[in-house]
Amino acid sequence: MNIALIGATGLVGRKIISVLNERGLLKKNNLVLYASPKSGGTTIKVGRSCFLVSALSPQTIQGVDVAIFSAGKTTAKKYAPLFAKRGAFVIDNSSAFRRSQKAVLIVPEINPEQISVQTKIIANPNCSTIGLVLILREIEKLARIKRVVVSTYQAVSGAGKLGLDDLAHKTAKKFNYPISNNLIPQIDVMLKNGNTFEEDKMIYETQRILGKRINLSATCVRVPIKNCHSESINIELAKPVSIPRIKKALLSAPGISLTDFPMPLIADNQDNVIVGRIRKDYSTKNAINLFISFDNLRKGAATNAVQILEILQSRFF
Ligand SMILES: NC(=O)c1ccc[n+]([C@@H]2O[C@H](COP(=O)([O-])OP(=O)(O)OC[C@H]3O[C@@H](n4cnc5c(N)ncnc54)[C@H](OP(=O)(O)O)[C@@H]3O)[C@@H](O)[C@H]2O)c1
């Protein structure tokens, strides 16, 4: 398979290359790397191999089977349709196509059947949403979910290289406020409805992936942690389910690991979403609380995208 990676020099792009390598996909396929003109001509080393990075332009798009985009929504909107028009499947990490009915929004453990040869553009969901839906999907099998209240604690790597720079250098260039020694209860732009766009993404995307209307309220907060997002999740169910049953279901679910205290230090560089603090919420009927930590660059982006690539490879190549 000929794979193009657009945004190869970014945090997600570099993680995608690592995940492709770990899963033996670099040996079996041909990989070409693209980034912005400023990175054209640079190289990325993986083991003993060295890959050249080219500046992306409409002329460079030739003979690609799958194009993985991790270069923001402006680049995705401009270039993804060009790749698709020339026959490539596109897997996009940005928010450019997540609400498009011409694209599908995929978490491989949940809705892989929606990938078809006709749907050329496959959107990778928002990182915070991926962690959340993996858990909700297992709980929903036990009892109907009436309402979810989620608060996120999102690492600066979620905002790319510039987010890491703001934390390291105590600047406020990527974020509107200093993140060092601080928390910022705003991720992405403010909307007229009072939510941030990140919070609206979690609400819309959760419903789209799970294929049902779920009452969900989200508060998304940037925290001064380098990597790994965490979420405090309160779930109200339509009927009682015991905590041991919930733990058993989560323990046997793909992509999920259980521990007492999920933390970024445990989740870092892991593919699984780590869940713990699973307990009853005594303030109301049939409600539970739990806490998750997961690597936003892995399952929140790179691993999910590579799992989608593996599905494409097994079905169409
Ligand atoms: N970080 C996360 O946890 C996360 C999670 C889920 C989804 N995402 C999404 O993944 C994408 C990448 O995020 P990131 O964190 O890796 O950001 P990043 O570290 O800032 O990297 C951005 C990448 O995009 C490239 N790029 C920028 N403009 C370009 C252009 N005109 N043409 C081609 N390439 C261009 C950059 O190339 P240069 O190095 O040459 O500038 C770089 O490789 C974003 O859409 C983001 O929303 C990120």
The ligand as an SDF file (V2000), in Angstrom:
LIG
                    3D

 48 52  0  0  0  0  0  0  0  0999 V2000
   -2.3520   16.6950   19.5940 N   0  0  0  0  0  0  0  0  0  0  0  0
   -3.3910   15.8950   19.8500 C   0  0  0  0  0  0  0  0  0  0  0  0
   -3.5210   15.3050   20.9320 O   0  0  0  0  0  0  0  0  0  0  0  0
   -4.4430   15.6760   18.8150 C   0  0  0  0  0  0  0  0  0  0  0  0
   -5.4540   14.7450   19.0620 C   0  0  0  0  0  0  0  0  0  0  0  0
   -6.4420   14.5330   18.1050 C   0  0  0  0  0  0  0  0  0  0  0  0
   -6.3940   15.2530   16.9250 C   0  0  0  0  0  0  0  0  0  0  0  0
   -5.4090   16.1600   16.7120 N   0  0  0  0  0  0  0  0  0  0  0  0
   -5.3800   16.8610   15.4300 C   0  0  0  0  0  0  0  0  0  0  0  0
   -4.2440   16.4120   14.6990 O   0  0  0  0  0  0  0  0  0  0  0  0
   -3.7430   17.4680   13.8870 C   0  0  0  0  0  0  0  0  0  0  0  0
   -2.2670   17.6760   14.1780 C   0  0  0  0  0  0  0  0  0  0  0  0
   -2.0970   18.0030   15.5300 O   0  0  0  0  0  0  0  0  0  0  0  0
   -0.6610   18.0940   16.2020 P   0  0  0  0  0  0  0  0  0  0  0  0
   -0.9150   18.1160   17.6530 O   0  0  0  0  0  0  0  0  0  0  0  0
    0.2650   17.0810   15.6320 O   0  0  0  0  0  0  0  0  0  0  0  0
   -0.1690   19.5700   15.7230 O   0  0  0  0  0  0  0  0  0  0  0  0
    1.3120   20.1220   15.5120 P   0  0  0  0  0  0  0  0  0  0  0  0
    2.2540   19.4620   16.4460 O   0  0  0  0  0  0  0  0  0  0  0  0
    1.1830   21.5890   15.5610 O   0  0  0  0  0  0  0  0  0  0  0  0
    1.6730   19.6620   14.0110 O   0  0  0  0  0  0  0  0  0  0  0  0
    1.0180   20.2120   12.8940 C   0  0  0  0  0  0  0  0  0  0  0  0
    1.5220   19.5280   11.6440 C   0  0  0  0  0  0  0  0  0  0  0  0
    0.8170   20.0750   10.5220 O   0  0  0  0  0  0  0  0  0  0  0  0
    1.7720   20.4690    9.5360 C   0  0  0  0  0  0  0  0  0  0  0  0
    1.2590   21.5480    8.6990 N   0  0  0  0  0  0  0  0  0  0  0  0
    0.8940   22.7840    9.0760 C   0  0  0  0  0  0  0  0  0  0  0  0
    0.5040   23.4960    7.9920 N   0  0  0  0  0  0  0  0  0  0  0  0
    0.6330   22.6890    6.9210 C   0  0  0  0  0  0  0  0  0  0  0  0
    0.4120   22.8470    5.5240 C   0  0  0  0  0  0  0  0  0  0  0  0
   -0.0280   24.0050    5.0030 N   0  0  0  0  0  0  0  0  0  0  0  0
    0.6600   21.7970    4.7010 N   0  0  0  0  0  0  0  0  0  0  0  0
    1.1210   20.6340    5.2060 C   0  0  0  0  0  0  0  0  0  0  0  0
    1.3540   20.4120    6.5160 N   0  0  0  0  0  0  0  0  0  0  0  0
    1.1140   21.4410    7.3640 C   0  0  0  0  0  0  0  0  0  0  0  0
    2.9700   20.9190   10.3570 C   0  0  0  0  0  0  0  0  0  0  0  0
    4.1170   20.9950    9.5500 O   0  0  0  0  0  0  0  0  0  0  0  0
    5.3660   21.9360    9.9680 P   0  0  0  0  0  0  0  0  0  0  0  0
    6.0980   21.1860   11.0580 O   0  0  0  0  0  0  0  0  0  0  0  0
    6.1310   22.0420    8.7090 O   0  0  0  0  0  0  0  0  0  0  0  0
    4.7880   23.2250   10.4590 O   0  0  0  0  0  0  0  0  0  0  0  0
    3.0140   19.7750   11.3730 C   0  0  0  0  0  0  0  0  0  0  0  0
    3.5660   18.6290   10.7910 O   0  0  0  0  0  0  0  0  0  0  0  0
   -4.6330   18.6760   14.1830 C   0  0  0  0  0  0  0  0  0  0  0  0
   -5.6450   18.7160   13.2060 O   0  0  0  0  0  0  0  0  0  0  0  0
   -5.2160   18.3680   15.5380 C   0  0  0  0  0  0  0  0  0  0  0  0
   -6.4450   19.0020   15.7420 O   0  0  0  0  0  0  0  0  0  0  0  0
   -4.4250   16.3830   17.6130 C   0  0  0  0  0  0  0  0  0  0  0  0
  1  2  1  0
  2  3  2  0
  2  4  1  0
  4  5  1  0
  4 48  2  0
  5  6  2  0
  6  7  1  0
  7  8  2  0
  8  9  1  0
  8 48  1  0
  9 10  1  0
  9 46  1  0
 10 11  1  0
 11 12  1  0
 11 44  1  0
 12 13  1  0
 13 14  1  0
 14 15  2  0
 14 16  1  0
 14 17  1  0
 17 18  1  0
 18 19  2  0
 18 20  1  0
 18 21  1  0
 21 22  1  0
 22 23  1  0
 23 24  1  0
 23 42  1  0
 24 25  1  0
 25 26  1  0
 25 36  1  0
 26 27  1  0
 26 35  1  0
 27 28  2  0
 28 29  1  0
 29 30  1  0
 29 35  2  0
 30 31  1  0
 30 32  2  0
 32 33  1  0
 33 34  2  0
 34 35  1  0
 36 37  1  0
 36 42  1  0
 37 38  1  0
 38 39  2  0
 38 40  1  0
 38 41  1  0
 42 43  1  0
 44 45  1  0
 44 46  1  0
 46 47  1  0
M  CHG  2   8   1  16  -1
M  END
$$$$
